[in-house]
Amino acid sequence: MPLRIVVLFVVTPLFLLVGYFAYSEIVKQRALHMRSGHTAQTAREDSAISDMIHELQRERGFSVGYVSSDGLTFPDELTQQRDRTDQTIASALSGIDLIAVDHREEFDRVVACLQTLTHVRQRIDGWDENGQRIIEEVINSYTRLIDPLLALAQASTGSDRSTEYHALRQVSSWCIHFRCRKS
């Protein structure tokens, strides 16, 4: 057998093997790149959800202070915070694409709850009751807005921090009750 044919039979399988491994590595790297892009987008969207939660929590705090002081404390801060909250919500909802598609039910619940924000604010601005009942109503109204956002964040990350969240809620409500009883 001529040397060329022997070399061809020996070298050709090696080239095919190298080609297979190269192709396999390219496919793996492409999949990794796609996953990393998806993960980065989800992280940005989770950050937007966290921003919405943070601004709503700040607004809740100003609202409670406003109502508990009979409108004397935080009127300007509350107005400014509402503007910040609205801007954050508009920006976040327009930028949440992957999570909205991957977790449609939770996202729709968030949108439905956020649509009640105007009513919550009108109720705070037109409060006619005094004392602990209206403060608890304000806290509960904002909590009903924040809870679906937390569920959406939990669904998108696959993590369960519900125990930590419920502990924070209990401490928060305890502080409010303690403060109301002191006044």
N, C-alpha and C positions, 0 to 999 in steps of 0.2 A: 504494500500500500504506500502510495507516495506520501511524503512528509507533509505536504500541504493539506491533504485530506485528514491526516491524523491531527494536525494542529487545529483544523476547522472543527473536528468532532470534540476536541478538548476545550477549545476556547469558546465556541458558540454557547454551550450550556452555561459557562461562567458569565458571559455577557447577558444571557437571558436571566440568570439569577440576580445579577447586579441590577438589571432593569426592573425586575420584580420588586426588589427591596427599595429601590429609589422611588418607584411609583407608590409603594405602600407607605413610605415615609412622607411623601408629598400629600397623600390623602389624609394621613394622621395630622400633619401640620395644618392643613386646610380646615379640618374639623376643629382642631384646637383654636385656630384663629376665629372661626365662627362662634364657638362657645365663649371665647373671651370677649368678643364684641357684644354678644347677648348679655353676658354677665356685667359688663361695664354699663350697658344701657339700663339694665335692671337696677344696678347700684345708683345710677343717677336718678332714676324714677323713685326708688326707695328714699333717697335723700329729699326729693320733692315732697313726698308724702310726709316725711318727718318735719319738713318746714311747715307744711299745713297744720300738722298737729301742734307744733310749737306755737305758731301764731294764734291758733284757736285757744290754746291754754293761756296765753298771755291775755287775749281778749276776755276770757272767762274771769281771770283775776281782776282786771280793770272793771269788768261789769259787776262783780261781787262787791268790790270796793265802792263803786258808784252807788249801787243800790243800798248797801248797808249804811252809807253816810247820808242817805236821803238826797243824793245827787250833788253833794258838796265836794266830794273827792273824785278826782280823775276825770272830769268831764272832757277836757281837752285831750288828755292822754287816751281816753276811750275812743274818741273820734279819730285820732291819728292811728290808733291800733286797728280800728275797723278798716281803715284804708289799706294798711299794711296787710291785713288778713285777706282782704279782697284781692289785692295784687298778687299775693302768694298763691291763693287758690286759682285765680285765672291762669297764672303762669304754669302752675303745676298740672292742672287738668289738661291744658293744651299740650303738655309735654309727656304725658303718661300714655304711651302707645302699647308697649309690650305687655305691661301689667294689665292694661284695660282689655287686651285681647286674651291673655292667658287666664285672667281671673275676672271674667265678665260679670258674674253675679255679684261679687263683692264690690266691683267698681260701680255697677249700677246702683247698688245700695248707698255707696258713698255720695254719688251725684244726687240721689233723691234726698238724702239727709242734708246735704249742703244747700239744697233749694229751700230748706226751712229756715236758714240762717236769717233771712230778712224778717221773718215772723218773730223769731227769737229776739232780734234787736228791737223790733217795734214793741214787743212785750216789755223789754227792759226800759225803753224810753218812756213808755206810758204806764209804768207800774203804779198801782194805786194802793197796794198793800204795804204793810210795814213789818219788819221783823224777820224771823227765821224762815217762815214759809216761802217768801219770795226769794230769799237767798238760796234756799234749797232748790227752788224751781229753776233759778238761773244756772246753778251748778249742774243740775240734772239735764237741762236743755243742752248745755255745751258738752256734757258727757255723752249724750245721745248723738252728737255730731262727731265726737272724737272716736267713739267705740268702733264705728265702721271703718274709719281710717286705720285704726290699729289692726283690725281684722284683715284689711287689704294688705297692709305691710307684712303681717304674719303669713298670709297666703303666698305672697310673692317671694319671701325669703325662706319659707318652709320652717321657720323657727317658731317656737312656742314660748313666749315670755309672759303668758297669761298670769302665772303666779306672781311674778314681779309687778305686773300691772295692777292686779287686784289688791296687792299689798299697798301699793301707792294710793289707790282709790280709797282704801279704808283709812289710811293715815290722813289723806286730804279731807275726807268727810268728818273725821274725828276733830281735826283742827278747826273746821268751820263750826261744828257744834260747840266746841269748847269756847271759841271766840264769841259766838252768839249768846251763850249763857253768861259770859263775863260781862257783856254790855248791858 
